[in-house]
Amino acid sequence: MADTVSDPLPPQGGGGRRTALFTPLKPVAPALRTTLGIACFVLFFLGWGIATYGGFVKPLFLASPGDSLKAGWALFTEFGFAEDIGVTVWRVLAGFALAALVAVPLGILMGAFKPVEAFFEAFVSFARYLPASAFIPLLILWAGVGEMQKILVIFIGSVFQLVIMVTVIVSGTRTDLVEAAYTLGAKRDGVVRRVLLPASAPQIFEALRLVLGWAWTYVIVAELVGASRGIGHMIIDAQRFLDTGQMIFGIFVIGVIGLVTDLAFRTLNARLFPWAKGR
């Protein structure tokens, strides 16, 4: 009798549950995902509290969670920190939107048409390795120290990375879908509009989510020079007075804004592109 091969059953008991939980690529239930995410934050704050309240780290180098919250309250009530947050958010969104307006169409063209990719690929690959911070002295000469200079830093830091990501996503569309569209009589423009864009849109949206996170790192760098408002400006001011509480609170505000933005992008992605849920 021929041997038969069947899927191995996980061992029974607690060990079996743990083995099933850590199966590669197996999805995690939403409730468990939320619990694990909260647990990570709890452990982080627990370790921070032990290090500071236990006296292992001096307040000069790391403020305690309580002191950071007090510093944050003072920032909002005494120093108008809400305006700093608004200014920084505006700069990020403006620079990121400008980068997306250029990068997404160009990336789609490069991914869909190989001659376009051959023309731009070398230059984009060269430009994406140039650090955005290195352009700050030139941008100050060209655009002054106003808003445009900071927006352009974000644009330069985001646009070339996004072009490459969109190009890779579009060029990775399944060829059998394209061939089926041609078989059914689709023209070149129809293939782009009805095959490449719907197939790539969820991943392009995901690439936008990732690049927006990078944009936040560039705005802080931009605000270190020639800024009178903004989260980065506040952090530099706090550093001059060795106020680690204010510095840490400013960093955490950026993290919170990023987390909220991240969740918003994920929710929009699921609603705008329901056909991609199974990926």
C-alpha positions as CSV (number, residue, x, y, z in Angstrom):
1,M,0.0,0.0,0.0
2,A,1.4,3.4,-1.0
3,D,2.3,5.8,1.8
4,T,0.1,8.8,2.2
5,V,1.3,12.2,3.3
6,S,-1.0,14.3,5.5
7,D,-0.6,17.6,7.2
8,P,1.0,17.1,10.7
9,L,-1.4,17.8,13.5
10,P,-0.1,20.2,16.2
11,P,0.5,18.6,19.6
12,Q,-2.3,18.8,22.1
13,G,-2.2,21.0,25.2
14,G,-0.6,24.4,25.8
15,G,2.4,23.6,23.8
16,G,0.2,22.9,20.7
17,R,-1.5,26.2,21.1
18,R,1.8,28.0,21.3
19,T,3.1,26.2,18.2
20,A,-0.1,27.1,16.3
21,L,0.2,30.7,17.4
22,F,3.7,31.0,16.0
23,T,3.0,29.3,12.6
24,P,4.8,31.4,9.9
25,L,2.4,33.8,8.1
26,K,-0.6,32.7,10.1
27,P,-2.9,35.7,10.8
28,V,-3.5,36.9,14.3
29,A,-7.0,37.5,15.6
30,P,-7.8,41.3,15.9
31,A,-8.4,41.0,19.7
32,L,-5.1,39.2,20.2
33,R,-3.3,41.7,18.0
34,T,-4.6,44.6,20.0
35,T,-3.7,42.9,23.3
36,L,-0.1,42.2,22.1
37,G,0.3,45.8,20.9
38,I,-0.8,47.2,24.2
39,A,1.4,44.8,26.1
40,C,4.4,46.1,24.2
41,F,3.7,49.6,25.2
42,V,3.1,48.5,28.8
43,L,6.5,46.8,28.9
44,F,8.2,49.8,27.3
45,F,6.8,52.2,30.0
46,L,7.5,49.7,32.7
47,G,11.2,49.6,31.7
48,W,11.3,53.3,31.4
49,G,9.9,53.8,34.8
50,I,12.2,51.3,36.4
51,A,15.2,53.0,34.8
52,T,14.3,56.5,35.9
53,Y,12.4,56.0,39.2
54,G,14.8,53.4,40.3
55,G,17.7,55.8,40.0
56,F,19.5,53.8,37.3
57,V,19.5,56.9,34.9
58,K,20.0,60.5,36.0
59,P,17.1,62.9,35.2
60,L,19.6,65.0,33.3
61,F,19.9,62.3,30.7
62,L,16.4,60.8,30.8
63,A,13.3,62.3,32.4
64,S,10.8,60.0,34.1
65,P,7.4,59.4,32.6
66,G,5.8,61.6,35.2
67,D,8.2,64.5,34.6
68,S,7.7,64.2,30.8
69,L,4.0,64.5,31.3
70,K,4.4,67.6,33.5
71,A,6.7,69.1,30.9
72,G,4.1,68.4,28.2
73,W,1.4,70.0,30.2
74,A,3.6,73.1,30.6
75,L,4.2,73.1,26.8
76,F,0.5,73.2,26.0
77,T,-0.5,75.7,28.8
78,E,2.4,78.1,28.8
79,F,4.3,77.8,25.5
80,G,1.6,77.3,22.8
81,F,2.8,73.9,21.8
82,A,-0.5,73.2,20.0
83,E,0.6,75.8,17.4
84,D,3.9,74.1,17.0
85,I,2.2,70.8,16.3
86,G,-0.1,72.5,13.7
87,V,2.8,74.1,11.9
88,T,4.8,70.9,11.7
89,V,1.8,68.8,10.6
90,W,1.1,71.4,7.8
91,R,4.7,71.2,6.7
92,V,4.7,67.4,6.6
93,L,1.4,67.2,4.7
94,A,2.4,69.9,2.2
95,G,5.8,68.4,1.4
96,F,4.4,64.8,1.3
97,A,1.4,65.8,-1.0
98,L,3.8,67.6,-3.4
99,A,6.0,64.5,-3.5
100,A,3.0,62.2,-4.1
101,L,1.7,64.4,-6.9
102,V,5.1,64.0,-8.7
103,A,6.1,60.5,-7.7
104,V,2.9,58.4,-8.1
105,P,2.2,59.4,-11.8
106,L,5.9,59.1,-12.7
107,G,6.2,55.7,-10.9
108,I,3.1,54.4,-12.7
109,L,4.6,55.4,-16.1
110,M,7.9,53.9,-15.3
111,G,6.4,50.7,-14.1
112,A,4.0,50.4,-17.1
113,F,6.3,51.5,-19.9
114,K,9.9,50.2,-20.0
115,P,11.3,53.0,-22.2
116,V,10.1,55.5,-19.6
117,E,11.8,53.4,-16.8
118,A,15.0,53.2,-18.8
119,F,15.1,57.0,-19.2
120,F,14.4,57.9,-15.5
121,E,15.7,54.9,-13.6
122,A,19.4,55.8,-13.4
123,F,18.7,59.4,-12.4
124,V,16.1,58.5,-9.8
125,S,18.4,55.8,-8.3
126,F,21.2,58.3,-8.1
127,A,19.0,61.0,-6.5
128,R,17.4,58.8,-3.9
129,Y,20.8,58.3,-2.2
130,L,21.3,62.0,-1.7
131,P,20.6,63.0,1.9
132,A,17.8,65.6,2.1
133,S,19.6,67.3,5.0
134,A,22.6,68.1,2.7
135,F,20.3,70.3,0.6
136,I,19.3,72.5,3.5
137,P,22.1,75.1,2.9
138,L,21.3,75.3,-0.8
139,L,17.6,75.5,-0.1
140,I,18.1,78.4,2.3
141,L,19.9,80.2,-0.5
142,W,17.2,79.4,-3.0
143,A,14.1,79.7,-0.9
144,G,15.1,81.5,2.3
145,V,14.3,80.2,5.7
146,G,10.5,80.3,5.3
147,E,8.0,77.6,4.8
148,M,9.0,76.7,1.3
149,Q,12.5,75.7,2.3
150,K,11.1,73.2,4.9
151,I,8.5,71.8,2.5
152,L,11.2,71.3,-0.2
153,V,13.4,69.3,2.3
154,I,10.4,66.9,2.8
155,F,9.8,66.8,-0.9
156,I,13.4,65.9,-1.8
157,G,13.6,63.3,1.0
158,S,10.3,61.6,-0.1
159,V,9.8,61.9,-3.9
160,F,12.6,59.7,-5.2
161,Q,12.0,56.9,-2.7
162,L,8.3,56.9,-3.6
163,V,9.0,56.9,-7.3
164,I,11.1,53.7,-7.0
165,M,8.5,52.0,-4.7
166,V,5.6,52.8,-7.1
167,T,7.7,51.6,-10.1
168,V,8.4,48.3,-8.5
169,I,4.8,47.8,-7.5
170,V,3.4,48.5,-10.9
171,S,6.0,46.5,-12.8
172,G,5.2,43.6,-10.5
173,T,1.7,43.2,-11.8
174,R,0.9,39.7,-12.8
175,T,1.6,39.3,-16.5
176,D,-1.3,36.8,-17.0
177,L,-3.7,39.6,-16.1
178,V,-2.2,41.9,-18.8
179,E,-2.2,39.1,-21.4
180,A,-5.9,38.3,-20.6
181,A,-6.8,42.0,-21.1
182,Y,-5.1,42.0,-24.5
183,T,-6.8,38.8,-25.4
184,L,-10.2,40.4,-24.6
185,G,-9.4,43.3,-26.9
186,A,-8.1,45.9,-24.4
187,K,-5.9,48.7,-25.8
188,R,-2.7,50.1,-24.2
189,D,-4.5,52.8,-22.2
190,G,-7.2,50.3,-21.1
191,V,-4.6,47.9,-19.8
192,V,-3.1,50.7,-17.6
193,R,-6.4,52.0,-16.4
194,R,-8.3,48.7,-15.9
195,V,-5.5,46.2,-15.0
196,L,-2.3,47.9,-13.8
197,L,-3.9,50.6,-11.6
198,P,-6.6,48.4,-9.9
199,A,-4.0,45.7,-9.2
200,S,-1.4,48.1,-7.9
201,A,-3.5,50.7,-6.1
202,P,-3.6,48.9,-2.7
203,Q,0.2,48.5,-2.6
204,I,0.7,52.1,-3.8
205,F,-1.5,53.3,-1.0
206,E,0.7,51.2,1.4
207,A,3.8,52.8,-0.1
208,L,2.4,56.2,0.6
209,R,1.8,55.2,4.2
210,L,5.4,54.1,4.6
211,V,6.9,57.2,2.9
212,L,4.7,59.5,5.1
213,G,6.6,58.1,8.1
214,W,9.9,59.0,6.5
215,A,8.6,62.5,5.8
216,W,8.3,63.1,9.6
217,T,12.0,62.5,10.0
218,Y,12.8,65.1,7.3
219,V,10.6,67.8,8.8
220,I,12.3,67.6,12.1
221,V,15.7,68.0,10.4
222,A,14.3,70.9,8.4
223,E,13.1,72.6,11.6
224,L,16.5,72.5,13.2
225,V,17.6,75.3,11.0
226,G,15.9,78.7,10.6
227,A,12.6,77.8,12.2
228,S,10.7,79.9,14.8
229,R,7.9,77.4,15.3
230,G,7.4,73.6,15.1
231,I,8.1,70.5,17.1
232,G,11.7,70.3,15.9
233,H,12.3,73.9,17.0
234,M,10.8,73.2,20.4
235,I,13.1,70.2,20.8
236,I,16.2,72.3,20.0
237,D,15.0,74.9,22.5
238,A,14.5,72.3,25.2
239,Q,18.0,70.9,24.5
240,R,19.6,74.3,25.1
241,F,18.0,74.2,28.6
242,L,18.8,70.5,29.2
243,D,15.0,69.9,29.6
244,T,14.8,66.2,28.7
245,G,11.2,66.1,29.7
246,Q,10.2,68.5,27.0
247,M,12.4,66.8,24.4
248,I,10.9,63.3,25.2
249,F,7.4,64.7,25.2
250,G,7.9,66.3,21.8
251,I,9.3,63.0,20.4
252,F,6.3,61.1,21.8
253,V,3.8,63.6,20.2
254,I,5.4,62.8,16.9
255,G,5.0,59.1,17.6
256,V,1.3,59.5,18.5
257,I,0.6,61.5,15.4
258,G,2.3,58.9,13.3
259,L,0.4,56.1,15.0
260,V,-2.9,57.8,14.3
261,T,-2.0,58.6,10.7
262,D,-0.9,55.0,10.3
263,L,-4.2,53.6,11.5
264,A,-6.1,56.1,9.3
265,F,-4.1,54.9,6.2
266,R,-4.8,51.3,7.0
267,T,-8.5,51.9,7.5
268,L,-8.7,53.9,4.2
269,N,-6.8,51.2,2.3
270,A,-9.3,48.5,3.5
271,R,-12.3,50.6,2.5
272,L,-11.0,52.0,-0.8
273,F,-9.6,48.7,-2.0
274,P,-11.8,45.9,-0.6
275,W,-10.6,43.4,-3.3
276,A,-7.2,43.4,-1.8
277,K,-8.2,42.1,1.7
278,G,-7.1,38.5,0.9
279,R,-3.5,39.5,0.1
